[in-house]
Amino acid sequence: MATNYVQRGAKSAWTNATGADVSSGDVVELTNIIGVAEGDIADGETGTVCIEGVFTLPKVSAAVFAVGEKLIWDTSGGAFDDSSATPATGDITGAGIAVAAGADGETTCTVKLTPGNTAVA
C-alpha cells in the first residue's frame, strides 16, 4: 500500500451547513458533483456521503432517456433531467448516467454517479 493512501474514494465525509437536516438517501450537492447521504446528517453535523455507486433518485417527470445517457442534475428541481434539456445556471451536467431507461411520467430513476465527469452550468 502506498504510504500516502488515504481512502478508497467511494465515500467522503461531509459537514452539513445547509440549514436543514439531510435524510439518508438524499442527494447532496458538493460544488461540482453530487453525492448521496449514507445516513441522516443533522444540520451542523458531519456524516458520510457516497460519491460513487448506483442509486434510485428523483427524476424530472417529463424527462425521457435511454440506458447509458448522461444526465443533468437540475439543482432547482432537485431531480435528474435528460441530456436534451438546457442546463440552467448551477445545474450539474454529467453528474450521472442512466442505468435504466427513463420514461415520461416517472418520478424516480436509476443512476450511476459519475464524479470527475461533471461541469456546473
DSSP file (Angstrom, degrees, kcal/mol; ACC not computed):
  #  RESIDUE AA STRUCTURE BP1 BP2  ACC     N-H-->O    O-->H-N    N-H-->O    O-->H-N    TCO  KAPPA ALPHA  PHI   PSI    X-CA   Y-CA   Z-CA
    1    1 A M              0   0    0      0, 0.0     2,-0.0     0, 0.0     0, 0.0   0.000 360.0 360.0 360.0 135.6    0.0    0.0    0.0
    2    2 A A    >   -     0   0    0      1,-0.1     3,-1.6     2,-0.1     0, 0.0  -0.334 360.0-128.0 -61.7 142.0    1.3    3.4   -0.9
    3    3 A T  T 3  S+     0   0    0      1,-0.3    -1,-0.1    -2,-0.0     0, 0.0   0.679 108.6  51.9 -68.4 -16.3    2.4    5.5    2.1
    4    4 A N  T 3  S+     0   0    0      0, 0.0    -1,-0.3     0, 0.0     2,-0.1   0.272  77.8 131.4-103.6  11.9    0.2    8.4    1.0
    5    5 A Y    <   +     0   0    0     -3,-1.6     3,-0.1     1,-0.2     0, 0.0  -0.430  25.5 172.2 -65.1 133.8   -3.0    6.3    0.6
    6    6 A V        -     0   0    0      1,-0.4     2,-0.3    -2,-0.1    -1,-0.2   0.796  54.7 -36.5-108.6 -55.0   -6.0    8.0    2.3
    7    7 A Q        -     0   0    0      1,-0.1    -1,-0.4     5,-0.0     5,-0.0  -0.974  56.5 -93.8-164.8 169.2   -9.1    6.0    1.4
    8    8 A R        -     0   0    0     -2,-0.3    -1,-0.1    -3,-0.1    -2,-0.0   0.884  54.2-131.8 -62.1 -41.1  -10.8    4.1   -1.5
    9    9 A G  S    S+     0   0    0      2,-0.2    42,-0.1    -3,-0.1    -1,-0.1   0.449  76.7 109.3 105.7   1.3  -12.7    7.2   -2.6
   10   10 A A  S    S+     0   0    0     40,-0.1    41,-2.5    41,-0.1    42,-1.2   0.683  84.9  34.4 -81.0 -17.3  -16.3    5.9   -2.9
   11   11 A K  E     -A   50   0A   0     39,-0.3     2,-0.3    40,-0.2    -2,-0.2  -0.928  67.5-166.1-134.9 157.3  -17.4    7.9    0.1
   12   12 A S  E     -A   49   0A   0     37,-2.4    37,-2.8    -2,-0.3     2,-0.2  -0.998  26.7-112.3-144.7 146.2  -16.5   11.2    1.6
   13   13 A A  E     -A   48   0A   0     -2,-0.3     2,-0.4    35,-0.2    35,-0.2  -0.573  38.6-174.6 -73.7 141.8  -17.0   13.0    4.9
   14   14 A W  E     -A   47   0A   0     33,-2.7    33,-2.7    -2,-0.2     2,-0.6  -0.993  21.0-143.3-143.7 132.3  -19.3   16.0    4.6
   15   15 A T  E     -A   46   0A   0     -2,-0.4     2,-0.7    31,-0.2    31,-0.3  -0.865  24.7-130.5 -97.0 121.8  -20.3   18.7    7.1
   16   16 A N        +     0   0    0     29,-2.8    28,-3.3    -2,-0.6     3,-0.1  -0.603  42.0 155.4 -76.3 111.2  -23.9   19.7    6.6
   17   17 A A        +     0   0    0     -2,-0.7    -1,-0.1    26,-0.2    26,-0.1  -0.118  39.3 109.6-123.0  33.4  -24.1   23.5    6.5
   18   18 A T  S    S-     0   0    0      2,-0.4     3,-0.1     1,-0.0    -1,-0.1   0.652  87.2-116.5 -85.0 -16.7  -27.4   23.7    4.5
   19   19 A G  S    S+     0   0    0      1,-0.3     2,-0.3    -3,-0.1    24,-0.1   0.445  89.7  71.7  91.1   0.8  -29.6   25.0    7.4
   20   20 A A  S    S-     0   0    0     22,-0.1    -2,-0.4     0, 0.0    -1,-0.3  -0.980  88.7 -97.9-144.6 155.1  -31.7   21.8    7.3
   21   21 A D        -     0   0    0     -2,-0.3     2,-0.4    21,-0.1    21,-0.2  -0.441  33.7-141.3 -70.0 148.6  -31.3   18.2    8.3
   22   22 A V  B     -D   41   0B   0     19,-2.7    19,-3.2    -2,-0.1     2,-0.2  -0.943  13.4-142.8-113.2 133.9  -30.4   15.7    5.5
   23   23 A S    >   -     0   0    0     -2,-0.4     3,-2.4    17,-0.2    14,-0.3  -0.620  33.4 -84.1 -95.5 155.0  -32.0   12.3    5.4
   24   24 A S  T 3  S+     0   0    0      1,-0.3    14,-0.2    -2,-0.2    16,-0.1  -0.337 118.7  24.2 -53.4 130.3  -30.4    9.0    4.4
   25   25 A G  T 3  S+     0   0    0     12,-2.8    -1,-0.3     1,-0.3    13,-0.1   0.274  89.8 134.4  93.2 -10.3  -30.7    8.7    0.6
   26   26 A D    <   -     0   0    0     -3,-2.4    11,-2.6    13,-0.1     2,-0.3  -0.422  61.3-112.0 -70.3 147.1  -31.0   12.5    0.0
   27   27 A V  E     -B   36   0A   0      9,-0.2     2,-0.5    51,-0.1     9,-0.2  -0.644  30.3-159.7 -77.8 135.4  -28.9   14.0   -2.8
   28   28 A V  E     -B   35   0A   0      7,-2.9     7,-2.5    -2,-0.3     2,-0.5  -0.978  11.5-137.9-119.1 125.3  -26.2   16.3   -1.6
   29   29 A E  E     -B   34   0A   0     -2,-0.5     2,-0.4     5,-0.2     5,-0.2  -0.736  16.7-173.0 -85.7 125.3  -24.7   18.9   -3.9
   30   30 A L  E >   -B   33   0A   0      3,-3.1     2,-1.6    -2,-0.5     3,-1.3  -0.606  51.9 -92.8-118.2  67.1  -20.9   19.1   -3.5
   31   31 A T  T 3  S+     0   0    0     -2,-0.4    -1,-0.1     1,-0.3    -2,-0.0  -0.427 115.5  11.6  60.7 -84.2  -19.9   22.0   -5.6
   32   32 A N  T 3  S+     0   0    0     -2,-1.6     2,-0.3    -3,-0.1    -1,-0.3   0.476 131.7  37.1-103.0  -3.7  -19.2   20.2   -8.9
   33   33 A I  E <  S-B   30   0A   0     -3,-1.3    -3,-3.1    85,-0.1     2,-0.3  -0.847  71.8-126.8-135.6 171.9  -20.5   16.8   -8.1
   34   34 A I  E     -B   29   0A   0     -2,-0.3     2,-0.3    -5,-0.2    -5,-0.2  -0.900  21.2-175.5-119.4 157.2  -23.4   15.2   -6.3
   35   35 A G  E     -B   28   0A   0     -7,-2.5    -7,-2.9    -2,-0.3     2,-0.4  -0.832  23.1-120.8-136.0 176.4  -23.4   12.6   -3.6
   36   36 A V  E     -BC  27  50A   0     14,-2.1    14,-3.1    -2,-0.3    -9,-0.2  -0.991  30.5-114.4-125.6 127.3  -26.0   10.6   -1.7
   37   37 A A  E     - C   0  49A   0    -11,-2.6   -12,-2.8    -2,-0.4    12,-0.2  -0.405  18.3-156.4 -62.4 125.4  -26.2   10.8    2.1
   38   38 A E  S    S-     0   0    0     10,-2.8     2,-0.3   -14,-0.2    -1,-0.2   0.821  75.5  -4.8 -73.1 -31.0  -25.4    7.4    3.6
   39   39 A G  S    S-     0   0    0      9,-0.6   -14,-0.2   -16,-0.1   -13,-0.1  -0.852 101.3 -57.8-146.5 180.0  -27.3    8.1    6.8
   40   40 A D        -     0   0    0     -2,-0.3     2,-0.4   -16,-0.1   -17,-0.2  -0.445  48.2-165.7 -65.8 139.0  -29.2   11.0    8.4
   41   41 A I  B     -D   22   0B   0    -19,-3.2   -19,-2.7    -2,-0.1     3,-0.1  -0.933   9.9-145.1-132.3 108.8  -27.0   14.1    8.8
   42   42 A A    >   -     0   0    0     -2,-0.4     3,-2.4   -21,-0.2   -26,-0.4  -0.322  38.7 -83.9 -68.7 153.1  -28.3   16.8   11.1
   43   43 A D  T 3  S+     0   0    0      1,-0.3   -26,-0.2   -24,-0.1    -1,-0.1  -0.363 119.4  18.3 -57.6 131.6  -27.5   20.5   10.2
   44   44 A G  T 3  S+     0   0    0    -28,-3.3    -1,-0.3     1,-0.3     2,-0.2   0.315 106.4 106.9  88.2  -8.2  -24.1   21.3   11.6
   45   45 A E    <   -     0   0    0     -3,-2.4   -29,-2.8   -29,-0.1     2,-0.4  -0.598  67.1-122.6-100.9 163.3  -23.0   17.7   11.9
   46   46 A T  E     +A   15   0A   0    -31,-0.3   -31,-0.2    -2,-0.2     2,-0.2  -0.884  38.5 156.3-107.2 136.5  -20.6   15.6    9.8
   47   47 A G  E     -A   14   0A   0    -33,-2.7   -33,-2.7    -2,-0.4     2,-0.4  -0.786  42.2 -80.3-143.1-173.3  -21.7   12.4    8.0
   48   48 A T  E     -A   13   0A   0     -2,-0.2   -10,-2.8   -35,-0.2    -9,-0.6  -0.817  33.0-167.6-103.1 135.5  -20.8   10.2    5.1
   49   49 A V  E     -AC  12  37A   0    -37,-2.8   -37,-2.4    -2,-0.4     2,-0.5  -0.983  18.4-134.8-120.8 128.5  -21.8   10.9    1.5
   50   50 A C  E     +AC  11  36A   0    -14,-3.1   -14,-2.1    -2,-0.4   -39,-0.3  -0.704  22.6 177.3 -80.3 127.1  -21.5    8.3   -1.2
   51   51 A I        +     0   0    0    -41,-2.5     2,-0.3    -2,-0.5   -40,-0.2   0.343  67.6  45.9-112.4   4.0  -19.9    9.8   -4.3
   52   52 A E  S    S+     0   0    0    -42,-1.2     2,-0.2    62,-0.1   -16,-0.1  -0.963  81.1  64.3-137.1 155.6  -19.9    6.6   -6.3
   53   53 A G  S    S-     0   0    0     60,-0.5    60,-2.6    -2,-0.3     2,-0.4  -0.645  76.5 -70.6 126.0 179.1  -22.5    3.9   -6.8
   54   54 A V  E     +E  112   0C   0     58,-0.2     2,-0.3    -2,-0.2    58,-0.2  -0.955  51.8 171.1-115.9 129.8  -25.9    3.2   -8.3
   55   55 A F  E     -E  111   0C   0     56,-2.7    56,-2.9    -2,-0.4     2,-0.6  -0.940  39.4-118.0-137.5 154.2  -29.0    4.8   -6.7
   56   56 A T  E     +E  110   0C   0     -2,-0.3    54,-0.2    54,-0.2    -2,-0.0  -0.880  51.7 168.2 -89.4 120.0  -32.7    5.3   -7.2
   57   57 A L  E     -E  109   0C   0     52,-2.8    52,-2.4    -2,-0.6   -31,-0.1  -0.840  39.1 -72.3-134.9 165.2  -33.0    9.1   -7.3
   58   58 A P  E     -E  108   0C   0      0, 0.0    22,-2.4     0, 0.0     2,-0.4  -0.260  46.6-163.2 -61.5 145.6  -35.6   11.8   -8.1
   59   59 A K  B     -f   80   0C   0     48,-2.3     2,-0.3    20,-0.3    22,-0.2  -0.978  29.2-106.4-130.8 141.6  -36.3   12.3  -11.8
   60   60 A V    >   -     0   0    0     20,-3.2     3,-1.7    -2,-0.4    46,-0.2  -0.555  36.8-131.0 -61.7 125.1  -37.9   15.2  -13.7
   61   61 A S  T 3  S+     0   0    0     -2,-0.3    44,-3.0     1,-0.3    45,-0.5   0.829 102.9  45.7 -53.6 -39.8  -41.3   13.7  -14.6
   62   62 A A  T 3  S+     0   0    0     42,-0.2    -1,-0.3    43,-0.2    42,-0.1   0.564  86.3 115.1 -83.5  -8.2  -41.2   14.7  -18.3
   63   63 A A    <   -     0   0    0     -3,-1.7     2,-0.4    43,-0.2    43,-0.2  -0.395  44.0-171.2 -67.4 136.6  -37.6   13.5  -18.8
   64   64 A V        +     0   0    0     -2,-0.1     2,-0.3    40,-0.1    39,-0.2  -0.998  15.8 156.7-128.1 128.3  -37.1   10.6  -21.2
   65   65 A F  B     -K  102   0D   0     37,-1.8    37,-2.4    -2,-0.4     2,-0.2  -0.987  32.5-123.0-152.8 161.3  -33.8    8.9  -21.6
   66   66 A A    >   -     0   0    0     -2,-0.3     3,-2.0    35,-0.2    32,-0.3  -0.587  46.7 -79.7-100.2 161.4  -32.0    5.7  -22.7
   67   67 A V  T 3  S+     0   0    0      1,-0.3    32,-0.2    -2,-0.2    -1,-0.1  -0.394 119.4  23.5 -57.1 133.1  -29.7    3.4  -20.7
   68   68 A G  T 3  S+     0   0    0     30,-3.2    -1,-0.3     1,-0.3     2,-0.2   0.323  87.6 139.8  91.1  -6.7  -26.2    5.0  -20.7
   69   69 A E    <   -     0   0    0     -3,-2.0    29,-2.2    29,-0.1    -1,-0.3  -0.492  57.0-117.9 -73.2 136.9  -27.4    8.5  -21.4
   70   70 A K  E     -G   97   0C   0     27,-0.2    13,-0.3    -2,-0.2     2,-0.3  -0.552  36.1-150.6 -70.4 137.1  -25.5   11.3  -19.4
   71   71 A L  E     -G   96   0C   0     25,-3.0    23,-1.3    -2,-0.2    24,-0.8  -0.709   7.8-131.5-113.0 162.3  -28.0   13.1  -17.2
   72   72 A I  E     -GH  93  81C   0      9,-2.5     9,-3.0    -2,-0.3     2,-0.8  -0.936  14.8-136.3-112.2 130.8  -28.2   16.6  -15.8
   73   73 A W  E     -GH  92  80C   0     19,-3.1    19,-2.0    -2,-0.4     2,-1.0  -0.811  17.5-148.1 -86.4 113.0  -28.8   17.3  -12.1
   74   74 A D  E  >> - H   0  79C   0      5,-2.8     4,-2.0    -2,-0.8     5,-1.2  -0.724  11.1-167.1 -82.2 102.4  -31.4   20.1  -12.0
   75   75 A T  T  45S+     0   0    0     -2,-1.0    -1,-0.2     1,-0.2    15,-0.1   0.861  83.7  47.6 -65.6 -36.8  -30.5   21.9   -8.9
   76   76 A S  T  45S+     0   0    0      1,-0.2    -1,-0.2    -3,-0.1    -2,-0.1   0.853 120.1  38.2 -74.1 -32.3  -33.6   24.0   -8.6
   77   77 A G  T  45S-     0   0    0      2,-0.2    -2,-0.2    -3,-0.0    -1,-0.2   0.636  99.3-134.4 -90.5 -16.0  -35.9   21.0   -9.2
   78   78 A G  T  <5 +     0   0    0     -4,-2.0     2,-0.3     1,-0.2    -3,-0.2   0.896  69.4  96.7  63.6  41.2  -33.8   18.5   -7.1
   79   79 A A  E   <S- H   0  74C   0     -5,-1.2    -5,-2.8   -22,-0.1   -20,-0.3  -0.986  77.8 -96.2-155.6 160.1  -34.1   15.9   -9.8
   80   80 A F  E     -fH  59  73C   0    -22,-2.4   -20,-3.2    -2,-0.3     2,-0.3  -0.612  36.8-168.0 -81.5 141.2  -32.3   14.3  -12.8
   81   81 A D  E     - H   0  72C   0     -9,-3.0    -9,-2.5    -2,-0.3   -20,-0.0  -0.832  27.1 -95.0-122.7 162.7  -33.2   15.5  -16.3
   82   82 A D    >   -     0   0    0     -2,-0.3     3,-1.5   -11,-0.2   -11,-0.1  -0.270  36.9-106.2 -76.9 166.6  -32.3   14.1  -19.7
   83   83 A S  T 3  S+     0   0    0    -13,-0.3    -1,-0.1     1,-0.3   -12,-0.1   0.614 114.3  65.9 -71.2 -12.6  -29.3   15.3  -21.8
   84   84 A S  T 3  S+     0   0    0      2,-0.1    -1,-0.3     0, 0.0     2,-0.1   0.605  80.6 100.9 -84.3 -10.0  -31.5   17.2  -24.2
   85   85 A A  S <  S-     0   0    0     -3,-1.5    -4,-0.0     1,-0.1   -22,-0.0  -0.415  81.6-116.6 -70.1 149.0  -32.6   19.6  -21.5
   86   86 A T        -     0   0    0     -2,-0.1     2,-0.1     1,-0.0    -1,-0.1  -0.799  33.2-124.7 -87.0 117.0  -30.9   23.0  -21.5
   87   87 A P        -     0   0    0      0, 0.0     2,-0.2     0, 0.0     3,-0.1  -0.381  20.8-141.0 -65.0 135.3  -29.0   23.3  -18.2
   88   88 A A    >   -     0   0    0      1,-0.1     3,-2.3    -2,-0.1    33,-0.3  -0.475  43.5 -68.8 -85.2 165.1  -29.9   26.3  -16.0
   89   89 A T  T 3  S+     0   0    0      1,-0.3    -1,-0.1    -2,-0.2     3,-0.1  -0.350 125.4  19.4 -55.3 127.0  -27.2   28.2  -14.1
   90   90 A G  T 3  S+     0   0    0      1,-0.3    -1,-0.3    -3,-0.1     2,-0.0   0.184  89.0 133.4  95.2 -15.3  -26.0   26.0  -11.3
   91   91 A D    <   -     0   0    0     -3,-2.3    30,-2.9    29,-0.1     2,-0.7  -0.352  55.1-129.2 -65.0 151.1  -27.2   22.7  -12.8
   92   92 A I  E >   -GI  73 120C   0    -19,-2.0   -19,-3.1    28,-0.2     3,-0.7  -0.901  21.4-158.4-108.5 111.1  -24.6   19.9  -12.7
   93   93 A T  E 3  S+GI  72 119C   0     26,-2.8    26,-1.6    -2,-0.7   -21,-0.2  -0.634  74.0  19.2 -89.0 146.5  -24.1   18.2  -16.1
   94   94 A G  E 3  S+     0   0C   0    -23,-1.3    23,-0.2    -2,-0.3    -1,-0.2   0.687  78.0 136.6  72.5  18.6  -22.6   14.7  -16.3
   95   95 A A  E <  S-     0   0C   0    -24,-0.8    19,-1.9    -3,-0.7     2,-0.3   0.712  74.0  -8.2 -71.1 -19.5  -23.4   14.0  -12.7
   96   96 A G  E     -GJ  71 113C   0    -25,-0.7   -25,-3.0    17,-0.3     2,-0.4  -0.988  60.6-127.3-165.7 165.8  -24.7   10.6  -13.5
   97   97 A I  E     -GJ  70 112C   0     15,-2.0    15,-2.6    -2,-0.3     2,-0.3  -0.952  36.4-104.3-122.8 147.9  -25.6    8.1  -16.3
   98   98 A A  E     - J   0 111C   0    -29,-2.2   -30,-3.2    -2,-0.4    13,-0.2  -0.526  27.5-177.0 -71.3 128.0  -28.9    6.2  -16.6
   99   99 A V  S    S+     0   0    0     11,-2.7     2,-0.3    -2,-0.3    12,-0.2   0.630  79.7  28.6 -94.8 -21.2  -28.6    2.6  -15.6
  100  100 A A  S    S-     0   0    0     10,-1.0    10,-0.3   -34,-0.1    -1,-0.2  -0.972  99.6 -94.2-134.7 150.4  -32.3    2.0  -16.6
  101  101 A A        -     0   0    0     -2,-0.3     2,-0.5    -3,-0.1   -35,-0.2  -0.293  36.0-136.8 -62.3 147.9  -34.3    3.9  -19.2
  102  102 A G  B     -K   65   0D   0    -37,-2.4   -37,-1.8     7,-0.1     2,-0.3  -0.932  18.6-161.2-110.6 131.1  -36.4    6.8  -18.0
  103  103 A A    >   -     0   0    0     -2,-0.5     3,-1.8   -39,-0.2   -40,-0.1  -0.773  31.1 -88.3-112.1 155.3  -40.0    7.2  -19.2
  104  104 A D  T 3  S+     0   0    0     -2,-0.3   -42,-0.2     1,-0.2   -43,-0.1  -0.339 113.2  25.8 -56.9 134.1  -42.4   10.2  -19.3
  105  105 A G  T 3  S+     0   0    0    -44,-3.0    -1,-0.2     1,-0.4     2,-0.2   0.174  89.5 122.0  95.3 -17.0  -44.4   10.4  -16.0
  106  106 A E    <   -     0   0    0     -3,-1.8    -1,-0.4   -45,-0.5   -43,-0.2  -0.541  44.0-164.9 -77.7 145.8  -41.8    8.5  -13.8
  107  107 A T        +     0   0    0     -2,-0.2   -48,-2.3    -3,-0.1     2,-0.3   0.406  69.2  48.3-113.0   0.2  -40.6   10.5  -10.8
  108  108 A T  E     -E   58   0C   0    -50,-0.3     2,-0.3   -47,-0.1   -52,-0.1  -0.946  61.3-173.3-133.5 159.8  -37.5    8.3  -10.0
  109  109 A C  E     -E   57   0C   0    -52,-2.4   -52,-2.8    -2,-0.3     2,-0.6  -0.962  29.4-113.3-146.2 162.0  -34.7    6.9  -12.0
  110  110 A T  E     +E   56   0C   0     -2,-0.3   -11,-2.7   -10,-0.3   -10,-1.0  -0.899  43.7 179.2-102.8 119.1  -31.7    4.5  -11.5
  111  111 A V  E     -EJ  55  98C   0    -56,-2.9   -56,-2.7    -2,-0.6     2,-0.6  -0.942  29.0-146.3-128.7 137.9  -28.5    6.4  -11.8
  112  112 A K  E     -EJ  54  97C   0    -15,-2.6   -15,-2.0    -2,-0.4   -58,-0.2  -0.921  32.4-126.7 -97.3 121.1  -24.8    5.6  -11.6
  113  113 A L  E     - J   0  96C   0    -60,-2.6   -60,-0.5    -2,-0.6   -17,-0.3  -0.433  20.7-163.5 -66.9 141.2  -22.9    8.6  -10.1
  114  114 A T    >   -     0   0    0    -19,-1.9     3,-1.4   -20,-0.1   -62,-0.1  -0.615   7.4-172.6-129.0  72.0  -20.0    9.8  -12.2
  115  115 A P  T 3  S+     0   0    0      0, 0.0   -82,-0.1     0, 0.0   -20,-0.0  -0.331  73.3  31.2 -64.4 147.9  -17.7   12.0  -10.2
  116  116 A G  T 3  S+     0   0    0    -84,-0.1   -21,-0.1     1,-0.0   -83,-0.1   0.443 104.0  80.3  85.3  -0.2  -15.0   13.7  -12.2
  117  117 A N  S <  S+     0   0    0     -3,-1.4     2,-0.2   -23,-0.2   -21,-0.1   0.029  75.6 104.0-120.7  22.7  -17.1   13.8  -15.3
  118  118 A T        -     0   0    0    -23,-0.1     2,-0.3   -86,-0.0   -24,-0.2  -0.625  42.7-173.9-113.7 163.0  -19.2   16.9  -14.3
  119  119 A A  E     -I   93   0C   0    -26,-1.6   -26,-2.8    -2,-0.2     2,-0.5  -0.978  23.9-128.1-147.7 148.9  -19.5   20.6  -15.1
  120  120 A V  E      I   92   0C   0     -2,-0.3   -28,-0.2   -28,-0.2   -29,-0.1  -0.881 360.0 360.0-101.6 128.1  -21.6   23.3  -13.5
  121  121 A A              0   0    0    -30,-2.9   -29,-0.1    -2,-0.5    -1,-0.1   0.471 360.0 360.0 -71.5 360.0  -23.7   25.4  -15.9
